[in-house]
Amino acid sequence: DIFGPPERYALSQPINFVEGSEPPLLLLHGRDDKIAWLRNTRNLSARVRAKGGEVETIFYKNLGHFTLLGTLSSALNFKAQVLDDIAAFIRRHTGTTKPL
């Protein structure tokens, strides 16, 4: 039980720590994720916006929790443009035009 007993689960949830002063966030979620719920990502995104923060959210078709992470490797990057989306986010928020 990595996050402690059930009564302490809330302490592990990022939504409970949003202040609105965080750096811009990029939230990525696979629509076939069976581990993390889509509503958690939607709720986190909404909380960040409500607190005045900046957040971008991208949902990927046909990707689960681990497959989304796997697309960062050369073996699975053909499944979705996750790495390109991350690079574009970084470029937008740093002003860099250099390859990442």
C-alpha positions in Angstrom: 0.0 0.0 0.0 2.3 2.7 -1.4 0.2 5.7 -0.4 -0.6 4.6 3.1 -3.9 3.6 4.6 -7.1 4.7 2.8 -7.7 7.6 5.1 -4.4 9.1 3.9 -5.1 8.7 0.1 -6.1 12.3 -0.3 -2.6 13.3 0.8 -1.2 11.6 -2.3 -3.4 13.4 -4.8 -1.9 16.3 -6.7 -5.3 18.1 -6.9 -5.0 18.8 -3.2 -1.8 20.8 -3.6 -2.8 23.1 -6.4 -2.2 26.8 -5.6 -2.3 28.3 -9.0 1.3 29.6 -8.8 2.8 26.4 -10.3 4.7 26.6 -13.5 2.7 25.8 -16.6 1.6 22.1 -16.5 1.2 19.6 -19.3 -1.1 16.8 -18.4 -1.1 13.7 -20.7 -3.6 10.9 -20.4 -4.4 7.8 -22.4 -8.1 7.3 -23.0 -7.7 3.5 -22.4 -6.0 4.0 -19.1 -7.3 1.5 -16.5 -5.1 2.8 -13.7 -5.7 6.5 -13.5 -9.2 7.8 -14.2 -9.8 10.4 -17.0 -11.9 12.4 -14.5 -8.8 12.8 -12.3 -7.0 14.5 -15.1 -10.0 16.6 -16.0 -10.5 17.6 -12.4 -6.9 18.5 -11.9 -6.9 20.6 -15.0 -10.1 22.4 -13.9 -8.6 23.1 -10.4 -5.4 24.5 -11.9 -7.5 26.9 -14.1 -9.8 27.8 -11.3 -6.8 28.8 -9.2 -5.4 31.0 -12.0 -2.8 28.5 -13.2 -1.9 27.5 -16.7 -2.5 23.9 -17.9 -2.6 22.1 -21.2 -4.3 18.7 -21.3 -4.0 16.1 -24.1 -5.9 12.9 -24.2 -4.6 10.1 -26.5 -6.8 7.5 -28.2 -5.9 3.8 -27.8 -3.2 4.4 -25.1 -3.3 3.0 -21.6 -1.2 4.1 -18.6 1.9 2.2 -19.5 1.6 2.5 -23.3 1.6 6.2 -23.0 4.8 6.1 -21.1 6.2 3.6 -23.6 5.7 6.0 -26.5 8.6 8.0 -25.1 10.8 5.1 -26.2 11.9 4.5 -29.8 10.2 1.1 -29.7 6.7 2.6 -29.3 6.9 6.2 -30.4 5.0 5.3 -33.6 1.8 4.8 -31.5 1.3 8.5 -30.7 3.1 11.8 -31.0 3.6 12.2 -27.2 7.3 13.1 -27.4 6.5 15.7 -30.1 3.7 17.1 -27.9 6.1 17.4 -24.9 8.7 19.1 -27.0 6.2 21.6 -28.4 5.0 22.4 -24.9 8.6 23.1 -23.8 9.2 25.2 -26.8 6.1 27.3 -26.3 7.0 27.9 -22.7 10.7 28.6 -23.0 10.8 30.4 -26.4 13.4 28.0 -27.7 13.6 27.0 -31.3 16.5 24.6 -30.8 15.9 20.9 -31.2 15.2 19.2 -27.9 
